[in-house]
Each structure stands twice: as C-alpha cells, then as structure tokens.
Amino acid sequence: MAQAHRSGGPVRTARRRRVCGHARALLAMLVTALVAGGAVPYVSGPGRAYVSYLVLAEREDAAGATRAGKESRAAGGQVVQEYPQIGAVLTYATGGFAERVRSRPGIAAVGATRTAPVVGPPRKLAGAGDFAVGVGRGWRGDAGDGGTGKAAGTVPDPREGGAWNLAMVHAGAGTASGAASGAVAGVGPTGDGVGGVPGPEAMRKVLVAVLDSGVDDTHPDLRAAVDPKASASCADGRPDARTGSWRPDPGVEESGHGTHVAGIIGAARDGQGVTGVAPGVRIAAVRLLGPLGQYYAENIVCGMLWAADHGAKAINDSYFADPWKYNCPEDPDQAALSAAVGRAVAYARRKGAVVVASAGNDGQDLGAARTDQRSPNDRVTGPAPTRYLGTECIRLPGELPGVVTVTAVNRDGSPSSYTNYGRGRISLAAPGGDPDGGAEGAIVSDWPGGQYAALAGTSMSAAHVTGAVAVAAALHPDFGAAQLADLLARTAAGCPVRGCGDRGHFGAGLLVVPR
C-alpha cells in the first residue's frame, strides 16, 4: 500500500478500487469471492444484503455504547462490536436501518461505513476480541515463519547506507546540504543512538502504534521491535489479538505498506538493512487493511482505541478512510463517520498519544475547493462520479482537530509534486521522496519477506514524524500528547532555502528529530 490509494501512501502503486452497483450482481460477486478465496470472513445470508453502520450515542462512554447497542437491536441490526470508550457500536443491518435509528432518543449519529453491501456480518472471532491490555503473548525477539511475496521495485540490502532521509531529519537547519551527503551522524548500536537519539534502553520504554496494512515481524529489521502483546488486527472493526493477526495478508493489494512504514519508524540499527528514525522503539502493529482491501471507519476506530489503551505515545496513520476520500458534513453517513473517527482520535490524545497522519498524495490544496473523482471507492461497477467539494469536506483522519498532519519533501528539501498541502491544514513537512528518482530519490525501507523497497509518498513523511515523537517521548517521559506535538513544532527547521512559498507546504517547518 504505497499509499497510492491511501491519503498519504506511496504514489508508486495505484490501488484497485471497487464501486457498488446492482444489489444482486454484487451479492453474486461476493458469494463467488467467498467460495473461491475463502478470505472474506462474512456469514452468508439467504439472499440478503448487509451494510455496516457506526451508531453513536449522545453519551461518549460505556453507557452510551449500551444505549447505541440497544437501539440498534431494536431496529433489527446485529451488533458485532461495542466501543465503550467513545459511546458507539458497529452494527450490520439491511435497508432502512439508519433512518429508523437516527430518530431514537439518545442517538447522536448513524452512518453507513460502506456503500457496497456484503452477504452478512463478520463471523465470530475464535480468539481474543476485546480491548483489554495484556492480551496475546509476551514480547519476543524472534518471530515465526511469515512474510509476503516479492514486491515490484524491491532493492538490494542497503546495509544502512545512503539514508538521505535520516540525514535530513537529524541535520536541522541546512537540511538540503546535509541530506545530499547521505551521511547520518551518530555512533554504533551500542552507543547513544543515531544523531543524538537515546539508546535502546530508553527507547524500549516507548511504544508507538502503526495502524496500517500489517507489519511483518519476521523481518530481520523488525523482529525485535514489534511487540506482540500490544499488536492486533482490526481488519473488520474488532480487535483480534491472536498471534500473527497483525501480519500483512499477501492476498490483499498494498499489504507490504505497513512493513515499509514500520521500518522508517523503528528498524534496528545493526549494520544490516535500514535504520529507523527511532531504533529500539517498541512497535504495536495494528492491521487495519481488511480482506476487501479497504480501510473502513470501524477499522480505524478499533485501531485507534486499541493503540490508546495499550499505551502508545504516537499513532501513525498513513492512509485515508474508505470509501470516501473526503467526508462532507451535509451527508448524514459521512458526518457520522467523521464524528466516530473524531471521537477515537480525541480519546487517543486524552490517553497521551500523538496522532500523526499523512496529508495525501493528490497534489491538492486542502484549504481550497477541490474535486474528488475516486469516491466511493468500494463500488464494483462503473466510474466514480466527480464530486465538487468545499473546504468543509475533510480527509479522515488527517484533517481532524489535534492530528499532526504531514506533507512530503524531496531530497533537496523542496515540496514533492504529489503532496497535498494547505495553509492552516498542515503541521509539519518531512522526507517523502520522489517516485521518479529511483532508490536514491525515494525512501528505502523494509518490505515483507526480508526484503527492501524504495517508495515515495506522504505515508513515508508521516512515519518520520512518528519516529521523532518516539524520540521526544524517550527524552521527556513526563510529556503528554500536546507537549510532544508542541516540541516538534518548536524544533522544526523552518523552510528550506528552495520551494518554501507560504506555510501551506510546511506548517511549522521541516521536521528535526529532538535531541
């Protein structure tokens, strides 16, 4: 998922999108997929079309979730997951459900999270399925067999050389010259870290969450970093902490994206492969990418709550929420999705996590009117309609209040051609690379199966910032989310010599890892 599809993913791969059409044709296709692949975990129904809904109570607590569940069942829905932290539930139902529940007392919003129906709710989980801290097995330094197939564009083992992106974020002012050299200040793995980064003992106390397509914890650079006790799958909106659930699904497009992002954040410094911005940090791998290739709102809500409840100091979000690239408040479904993800983000921030998101790879000004020609992207037939949008329509989660939203720059410090931007919409800029610049101009990081790949995108930029938050948290363990985000804003290098323009491309400036 080089975030070509994602809000900030790499621009290397264009994601296959689907759109909804005729109900019977869709059901037939879904049944065929179930029989042929067996990968879609939905219970078959007698010719019925189900849609998933997020139901939000007015109360944002456990009592609210109870009320949302009660009203959902009364309207004929099947509740498959409660989110007591934010007063919401995930429900599957057939036609007319939303209208029936919206009018019920105590209900704040109801929104369909998809436009293409499925044949039934998800099957019951066979293993752990709650948000309790401590589910799963203990943290280990090795992992079992796993990984995905070869990725197009993989590169040889860089042996920690030529990391212009690390040179840039550790150099401070004058980053363009520092990055061009590709040299990274610092000492070996037994010293104080890279460029002043705290050593492994301090970094190991910090947990960051990678909400993405899954992370291959069998990769040599990551096997000591991924913490199984804090990892899970939220690929259908429910936390599944069974061993290995967080690993990428090789049958789903872009499944290597999360491994690449995780490598940028926390790959080990051991003389092999790549080094992360925060080597030694613990990583909570939270797979959001579902079996239908989507990042639905319930997956994001589940992942955000899981990461927050397990103590993450930073939550990396290099994607955008499906099926709408931008969610508009005048649409009741989209408004409900924005509210649900917004509640989850606010909860994570209250728990002490900095929520970091990619700005997106569409080259659009987020502070101006724009068009959307990709939504809804879960359709199964026909082209997407062109939507003409105002500034009130937002990307999730990148444009929600309190989120640190990151744009991309090239090796010379200039804004990448694909990056979204917008005055007042951007927090920081960080290395994202040039998709046409080869391995020297892109960001080289880990890829499933022990491989390495060169990708470019705001996905990569966000990962650099998440790594920097981890370093800041190790340096200042008493800091809360707002203090950590403020520290990054204050230590940013300002604008590079070239291509700065106004603050629309850089926000507070170019990322510098705190020391």
C-alpha positions as CSV (number, residue, x, y, z in Angstrom):
1,M,0.0,0.0,0.0
2,A,2.5,2.6,-1.0
3,Q,-0.2,4.8,-0.2
4,A,-1.1,5.4,-3.7
5,H,-4.6,4.8,-2.6
6,R,-4.1,6.0,0.9
7,S,-4.3,9.5,1.9
8,G,-0.6,9.6,2.2
9,G,0.7,6.3,0.9
10,P,3.3,5.9,-1.7
11,V,2.4,7.1,-5.1
12,R,4.1,4.0,-6.6
13,T,1.1,1.8,-6.8
14,A,-2.4,2.6,-7.9
15,R,-4.9,0.9,-5.8
16,R,-7.7,-1.2,-7.3
17,R,-11.0,0.4,-6.3
18,R,-14.5,-1.0,-6.4
19,V,-17.8,0.6,-6.6
20,C,-21.3,-0.6,-5.8
21,G,-23.9,-1.2,-8.4
22,H,-26.8,-3.6,-8.7
23,A,-27.5,-5.4,-5.4
24,R,-28.0,-8.9,-7.0
25,A,-24.9,-8.6,-9.1
26,L,-22.9,-7.5,-6.1
27,L,-24.1,-10.4,-4.0
28,A,-23.3,-12.9,-6.7
29,M,-19.8,-11.5,-6.9
30,L,-19.3,-11.6,-3.1
31,V,-20.5,-15.2,-2.9
32,T,-18.1,-16.1,-5.7
33,A,-15.3,-14.5,-3.8
34,L,-16.2,-16.3,-0.6
35,V,-16.2,-19.7,-2.4
36,A,-13.1,-19.1,-4.5
37,G,-10.8,-17.4,-1.9
38,G,-12.3,-18.1,1.5
39,A,-10.7,-14.9,2.7
40,V,-13.8,-12.8,3.3
41,P,-15.0,-13.5,6.9
42,Y,-18.7,-12.8,6.5
43,V,-21.6,-15.1,7.4
44,S,-23.7,-16.0,4.4
45,G,-27.3,-14.9,4.5
46,P,-30.4,-16.1,2.4
47,G,-30.0,-13.6,-0.4
48,R,-29.8,-10.5,1.9
49,A,-27.6,-7.5,1.5
50,Y,-26.0,-6.2,4.7
51,V,-24.3,-2.9,5.3
52,S,-22.1,-1.9,8.2
53,Y,-23.0,1.1,10.4
54,L,-21.4,3.1,13.1
55,V,-24.1,4.1,15.7
56,L,-23.0,6.9,18.0
57,A,-24.9,7.7,21.2
58,E,-25.1,11.2,22.6
59,R,-23.1,10.0,25.6
60,E,-19.4,9.2,24.8
61,D,-19.0,6.4,27.4
62,A,-19.9,2.8,28.2
63,A,-23.5,3.8,29.0
64,G,-23.6,5.5,25.6
65,A,-22.4,2.3,23.9
66,T,-25.1,0.3,25.7
67,R,-27.8,2.7,24.5
68,A,-26.4,2.6,20.9
69,G,-26.5,-1.2,21.0
70,K,-30.0,-1.4,22.5
71,E,-31.4,0.9,19.8
72,S,-29.5,-0.9,17.1
73,R,-31.0,-4.2,18.0
74,A,-34.5,-2.8,18.4
75,A,-34.2,-1.6,14.8
76,G,-33.2,-5.1,13.5
77,G,-29.4,-4.6,13.5
78,Q,-26.8,-7.1,14.6
79,V,-24.2,-5.5,16.9
80,V,-20.8,-7.1,16.3
81,Q,-18.6,-4.7,18.4
82,E,-19.0,-2.2,21.1
83,Y,-16.7,0.8,21.6
84,P,-17.4,1.8,25.2
85,Q,-14.6,4.3,25.2
86,I,-16.5,6.6,22.8
87,G,-20.2,5.5,23.2
88,A,-20.5,3.8,19.9
89,V,-21.2,0.3,18.3
90,L,-20.6,-1.4,15.0
91,T,-23.8,-2.9,13.6
92,Y,-24.7,-4.8,10.5
93,A,-28.2,-4.4,9.1
94,T,-30.3,-4.4,6.0
95,G,-32.1,-1.5,4.3
96,G,-33.8,1.4,6.2
97,F,-31.8,0.8,9.4
98,A,-30.1,4.2,9.6
99,E,-33.4,6.2,9.2
100,R,-35.0,4.1,12.0
101,V,-32.2,4.6,14.5
102,R,-31.4,8.3,13.8
103,S,-34.8,9.2,15.3
104,R,-34.3,7.3,18.5
105,P,-33.7,9.1,21.8
106,G,-30.1,9.3,23.0
107,I,-28.6,8.7,19.5
108,A,-26.3,11.3,18.1
109,A,-25.5,9.9,14.6
110,V,-25.7,6.9,12.5
111,G,-23.6,6.3,9.4
112,A,-23.1,3.6,6.8
113,T,-19.4,2.8,6.7
114,R,-19.6,1.2,3.2
115,T,-21.6,1.6,0.0
116,A,-21.2,-1.9,-1.3
117,P,-23.2,-4.5,0.8
118,V,-21.9,-7.8,1.9
119,V,-23.7,-11.1,2.4
120,G,-23.7,-10.9,6.2
121,P,-22.0,-9.8,9.4
122,P,-18.4,-11.0,10.2
123,R,-18.1,-14.4,11.7
124,K,-17.5,-14.7,15.5
125,L,-13.9,-14.4,16.5
126,A,-12.4,-17.7,17.7
127,G,-9.8,-15.9,19.9
128,A,-9.3,-12.8,21.9
129,G,-11.6,-10.0,20.8
130,D,-11.6,-7.2,23.3
131,F,-9.6,-4.1,24.1
132,A,-8.0,-5.5,27.4
133,V,-4.4,-4.6,27.9
134,G,-2.2,-7.7,28.1
135,V,-3.9,-9.9,25.6
136,G,-1.6,-12.1,23.5
137,R,1.8,-13.4,24.1
138,G,4.8,-11.7,25.6
139,W,7.3,-9.6,23.7
140,R,9.9,-11.7,22.0
141,G,12.9,-11.1,20.0
142,D,12.2,-13.5,17.2
143,A,9.1,-14.5,15.1
144,G,7.7,-17.4,13.3
145,D,7.5,-18.1,9.6
146,G,5.7,-15.4,7.6
147,G,6.1,-12.7,5.0
148,T,4.6,-11.9,1.7
149,G,5.7,-12.5,-1.9
150,K,8.1,-10.3,-3.8
151,A,7.2,-6.7,-4.3
152,A,7.8,-4.8,-7.5
153,G,10.6,-2.3,-7.1
154,T,12.5,-4.2,-4.3
155,V,16.1,-3.1,-3.9
156,P,19.2,-4.8,-2.6
157,D,20.0,-4.7,1.2
158,P,21.3,-1.1,1.6
159,R,23.3,-2.0,4.7
160,E,22.3,1.2,6.4
161,G,23.9,3.3,3.7
162,G,22.7,6.3,1.7
163,A,19.9,7.2,4.1
164,W,19.4,10.8,2.9
165,N,16.1,11.0,4.7
166,L,17.7,10.3,8.1
167,A,20.5,12.8,7.4
168,M,17.8,15.4,6.6
169,V,15.7,14.9,9.8
170,H,18.8,14.8,12.0
171,A,20.6,17.7,10.4
172,G,18.4,20.6,11.5
173,A,18.8,23.8,9.5
174,G,20.6,23.5,6.2
175,T,18.9,20.1,5.6
176,A,19.4,20.2,1.8
177,S,23.1,20.0,2.0
178,G,23.0,17.6,4.9
179,A,20.7,15.3,3.1
180,A,22.6,15.3,-0.1
181,S,25.6,13.7,1.6
182,G,23.5,10.8,2.9
183,A,25.6,10.6,6.0
184,V,24.0,10.1,9.3
185,A,25.5,11.4,12.5
186,G,25.8,9.1,15.4
187,V,27.6,6.1,16.7
188,G,27.1,2.4,16.6
189,P,24.4,0.2,18.1
190,T,26.0,0.0,21.5
191,G,26.4,3.8,21.8
192,D,23.9,6.6,22.4
193,G,21.9,6.0,19.2
194,V,21.7,7.9,15.9
195,G,22.1,11.6,15.7
196,G,21.6,12.0,19.5
197,V,18.7,9.5,19.7
198,P,18.5,7.9,23.2
199,G,19.9,4.4,23.4
200,P,18.0,1.2,23.2
201,E,17.2,1.0,26.9
202,A,15.4,4.4,26.9
203,M,13.7,3.8,23.5
204,R,12.4,0.4,24.6
205,K,10.2,2.1,27.2
206,V,8.3,3.9,24.4
207,L,5.5,2.3,22.4
208,V,4.3,3.6,19.0
209,A,1.4,2.1,17.0
210,V,1.5,1.6,13.3
211,L,-2.1,1.5,12.0
212,D,-1.7,0.2,8.5
213,S,-1.8,-2.9,6.3
214,G,0.0,-5.1,8.8
215,V,3.7,-5.4,9.8
216,D,5.9,-8.4,9.0
217,D,7.5,-9.0,12.4
218,T,9.7,-11.8,10.9
219,H,11.7,-9.1,9.0
220,P,15.3,-9.0,10.5
221,D,15.0,-5.2,11.0
222,L,11.7,-5.5,12.9
223,R,11.6,-8.8,14.7
224,A,12.9,-7.3,17.9
225,A,10.8,-4.2,17.6
226,V,7.2,-5.5,17.1
227,D,5.6,-6.1,20.5
228,P,3.0,-9.0,20.1
229,K,1.5,-8.1,23.4
230,A,0.4,-4.7,22.0
231,S,-0.3,-5.8,18.4
232,A,-3.6,-6.9,16.9
233,S,-5.8,-6.9,13.8
234,C,-8.7,-4.5,13.5
235,A,-9.3,-5.5,9.9
236,D,-13.1,-5.9,10.4
237,G,-13.6,-3.3,13.2
238,R,-13.0,-5.8,16.0
239,P,-9.7,-6.3,17.9
240,D,-8.2,-9.7,17.2
241,A,-5.1,-10.3,19.3
242,R,-4.4,-13.8,18.2
243,T,-0.7,-14.5,17.4
244,G,0.2,-13.2,13.9
245,S,-3.1,-11.5,13.3
246,W,-1.2,-8.2,12.8
247,R,0.9,-9.6,9.9
248,P,0.1,-8.5,6.3
249,D,-2.2,-10.5,4.1
250,P,-0.3,-11.3,0.9
251,G,-3.6,-11.8,-0.9
252,V,-4.6,-8.1,-0.5
253,E,-3.0,-5.4,-2.5
254,E,-0.6,-3.0,-0.9
255,S,-0.1,-5.3,2.1
256,G,3.6,-4.5,2.3
257,H,3.0,-0.8,3.0
258,G,2.8,-1.2,6.8
259,T,6.1,-3.0,7.0
260,H,7.8,-0.2,5.0
261,V,6.3,2.4,7.3
262,A,7.3,0.5,10.4
263,G,10.9,0.3,9.2
264,I,11.1,4.0,8.8
265,I,9.9,4.4,12.3
266,G,11.9,1.8,14.2
267,A,14.1,-0.5,12.2
268,A,17.0,-1.8,14.3
269,R,20.5,-0.2,13.9
270,D,22.6,-3.3,13.4
271,G,24.7,-2.8,10.3
272,Q,22.2,-4.5,8.1
273,G,19.1,-3.3,6.1
274,V,17.9,0.1,7.2
275,T,17.8,2.1,10.4
276,G,14.7,3.8,11.7
277,V,14.3,7.3,13.0
278,A,13.8,5.8,16.5
279,P,15.8,2.5,16.6
280,G,14.9,0.5,19.7
281,V,11.4,1.7,20.0
282,R,8.6,-0.8,20.6
283,I,6.0,-1.1,17.8
284,A,2.4,-2.0,18.2
285,A,1.5,-3.5,14.8
286,V,-2.2,-2.9,14.2
287,R,-3.5,-4.2,10.9
288,L,-6.4,-2.2,9.5
289,L,-6.4,-3.3,5.9
290,G,-9.4,-5.6,5.6
291,P,-9.9,-8.6,3.3
292,L,-11.8,-6.5,0.8
293,G,-8.8,-4.1,0.5
294,Q,-10.4,-1.2,2.4
295,Y,-9.7,0.9,5.5
296,Y,-13.3,1.4,6.7
297,A,-14.1,3.8,9.6
298,E,-14.7,1.0,12.1
299,N,-11.3,-0.4,11.4
300,I,-9.8,3.0,12.2
301,V,-11.9,3.4,15.3
302,C,-10.9,-0.1,16.6
303,G,-7.2,0.5,15.8
304,M,-7.1,3.9,17.5
305,L,-8.8,2.7,20.6
306,W,-6.6,-0.4,20.8
307,A,-3.4,1.7,20.4
308,A,-4.5,4.2,23.0
309,D,-5.5,1.6,25.6
310,H,-2.1,-0.2,25.2
311,G,-0.2,3.0,26.0
312,A,1.1,4.2,22.6
313,K,2.8,7.5,22.7
314,A,2.4,8.0,18.9
315,I,-0.1,6.5,16.4
316,N,0.9,6.5,12.8
317,D,-1.9,6.8,10.2
318,S,-0.6,6.6,6.6
319,Y,-3.9,6.1,4.9
320,F,-7.3,7.7,4.4
321,A,-10.6,6.3,5.4
322,D,-12.7,4.4,2.8
323,P,-15.0,4.6,1.0
324,W,-15.0,8.4,0.8
325,K,-11.8,10.2,0.2
326,Y,-13.4,13.3,1.7
327,N,-16.2,13.2,4.2
328,C,-18.8,16.0,4.0
329,P,-20.9,17.2,7.0
330,E,-24.0,17.7,4.9
331,D,-24.2,13.9,4.2
332,P,-25.5,12.1,7.3
333,D,-23.5,9.0,6.7
334,Q,-20.2,10.8,6.1
335,A,-20.9,13.2,9.1
336,A,-21.3,10.2,11.4
337,L,-18.0,8.6,10.1
338,S,-16.2,11.9,10.8
339,A,-17.8,12.0,14.3
340,A,-16.8,8.4,15.1
341,V,-13.2,8.7,14.0
342,G,-13.0,12.1,15.6
343,R,-14.1,10.6,19.0
344,A,-11.5,7.9,18.6
345,V,-8.7,10.5,17.9
346,A,-9.8,12.6,20.8
347,Y,-9.8,9.6,23.1
348,A,-6.3,8.6,22.0
349,R,-5.0,12.1,22.6
350,R,-6.5,12.2,26.1
351,K,-4.7,8.9,26.8
352,G,-1.4,10.6,25.8
353,A,-0.9,9.6,22.2
354,V,0.2,12.0,19.4
355,V,-1.9,11.1,16.4
356,V,0.2,11.5,13.2
357,A,-1.3,11.3,9.7
358,S,-0.2,11.7,6.1
359,A,-1.5,14.7,4.2
360,G,-2.2,12.7,1.0
361,N,-0.8,12.3,-2.5
362,D,-3.2,14.1,-4.7
363,G,-1.4,17.4,-5.1
364,Q,-4.4,19.3,-3.8
365,D,-4.8,22.4,-1.6
366,L,-6.8,21.1,1.4
367,G,-7.7,24.7,2.2
368,A,-9.5,25.3,-1.0
369,A,-12.4,23.9,-3.0
370,R,-11.4,20.7,-4.8
371,T,-12.7,17.7,-6.7
372,D,-12.9,14.0,-5.8
373,Q,-13.1,11.5,-8.7
374,R,-12.4,8.4,-6.7
375,S,-15.3,8.1,-4.2
376,P,-16.9,5.9,-3.2
377,N,-14.0,3.6,-3.8
378,D,-15.7,0.3,-2.7
379,R,-18.0,0.3,-5.8
380,V,-17.9,-2.7,-8.0
381,T,-19.0,-1.2,-11.3
382,G,-18.7,1.9,-13.3
383,P,-16.6,5.1,-12.9
384,A,-16.8,7.2,-9.8
385,P,-18.8,10.4,-10.1
386,T,-17.0,13.7,-10.0
387,R,-17.7,15.4,-6.6
388,Y,-17.2,19.1,-6.3
389,L,-16.2,19.8,-2.7
390,G,-15.8,22.7,-0.4
391,T,-13.3,23.1,2.4
392,E,-15.8,21.7,4.9
393,C,-15.2,18.2,3.4
394,I,-12.3,16.6,5.2
395,R,-10.0,13.6,4.9
396,L,-10.0,11.1,7.8
397,P,-8.1,11.1,10.0
398,G,-5.6,13.8,8.7
399,E,-7.9,16.8,8.9
400,L,-9.4,16.2,12.3
401,P,-8.7,18.5,15.2
402,G,-5.5,17.8,17.0
403,V,-4.0,15.5,14.4
404,V,-0.4,16.2,13.3
405,T,-0.7,16.2,9.5
406,V,2.5,15.8,7.4
407,T,3.5,16.8,3.9
408,A,6.3,15.4,1.8
409,V,9.6,16.9,0.6
410,N,12.2,15.6,-1.9
411,R,15.8,15.1,-1.2
412,D,16.7,18.7,-1.9
413,G,14.1,19.9,0.6
414,S,11.5,21.1,-2.0
415,P,7.9,20.1,-1.7
416,S,7.2,16.8,-3.6
417,S,4.9,17.3,-6.6
418,Y,2.3,14.9,-5.4
419,T,1.9,16.1,-1.8
420,N,-1.3,17.7,-0.6
421,Y,-0.9,21.0,1.2
422,G,-2.9,23.8,2.7
423,R,-2.3,26.9,4.8
424,G,-3.7,26.1,8.3
425,R,-4.2,22.4,7.4
426,I,-0.6,21.2,7.7
427,S,1.5,20.7,10.8
428,L,5.0,19.6,9.5
429,A,6.9,18.5,6.5
430,A,9.2,15.5,6.3
431,P,11.0,13.4,3.8
432,G,8.7,11.6,1.3
433,G,10.9,11.3,-1.7
434,D,10.5,11.5,-5.5
435,P,8.7,8.5,-7.1
436,D,10.6,9.1,-10.3
437,G,14.0,9.5,-8.6
438,G,14.8,5.8,-8.2
439,A,16.2,4.3,-5.0
440,E,18.4,7.4,-4.5
441,G,15.4,9.8,-4.6
442,A,12.8,7.7,-2.8
443,I,12.7,6.3,0.7
444,V,14.3,2.9,1.2
445,S,12.8,0.8,4.0
446,D,11.7,-2.7,4.9
447,W,9.4,-4.9,2.8
448,P,7.8,-8.3,3.8
449,G,9.8,-11.4,3.4
450,G,13.1,-9.9,4.5
451,Q,13.2,-7.5,1.5
452,Y,13.6,-3.8,1.0
453,A,11.7,-1.4,-1.2
454,A,12.0,2.2,-2.4
455,L,8.7,4.1,-2.1
456,A,7.7,7.7,-2.1
457,G,4.7,9.4,-0.6
458,T,3.3,11.3,2.4
459,S,3.0,7.9,4.1
460,M,6.7,7.9,4.4
461,S,6.7,11.5,5.7
462,A,4.3,10.7,8.5
463,A,6.4,7.8,9.6
464,H,9.4,10.1,10.1
465,V,7.3,12.3,12.3
466,T,6.1,9.3,14.3
467,G,9.6,8.2,14.9
468,A,10.5,11.7,16.0
469,V,7.6,11.7,18.5
470,A,9.1,8.4,19.9
471,V,12.4,10.1,20.4
472,A,10.8,13.0,22.1
473,A,8.8,10.7,24.4
474,A,12.0,8.9,25.4
475,L,13.7,12.2,26.2
476,H,10.7,13.6,28.0
477,P,8.7,10.7,29.5
478,D,6.5,13.0,31.5
479,F,5.2,14.9,28.4
480,G,1.6,14.5,27.3
481,A,0.4,14.4,23.7
482,A,0.1,18.2,23.3
483,Q,3.5,18.8,24.8
484,L,5.2,16.3,22.5
485,A,3.5,17.8,19.4
486,D,4.5,21.3,20.5
487,L,8.1,20.2,21.0
488,L,8.2,19.0,17.3
489,A,6.7,22.3,16.1
490,R,9.2,24.3,18.1
491,T,12.3,22.3,17.0
492,A,11.3,22.2,13.3
493,A,13.9,23.8,10.9
494,G,11.6,26.2,9.3
495,C,11.5,26.3,5.5
496,P,14.4,25.1,3.3
497,V,16.0,27.6,1.0
498,R,14.1,26.4,-2.0
499,G,10.4,25.9,-2.6
500,C,9.0,27.2,0.6
501,G,6.3,29.6,-0.6
502,D,3.9,30.2,2.2
503,R,3.3,27.9,5.2
504,G,0.9,25.8,3.2
505,H,3.5,23.2,2.3
506,F,5.5,23.2,5.6
507,G,3.3,24.1,8.5
508,A,5.6,24.8,11.4
509,G,8.6,23.7,9.3
510,L,10.7,20.8,8.2
511,L,11.0,18.0,10.8
512,V,14.1,17.9,13.0
513,V,14.4,15.0,15.4
514,P,14.7,16.4,19.0
515,R,17.9,15.9,20.9
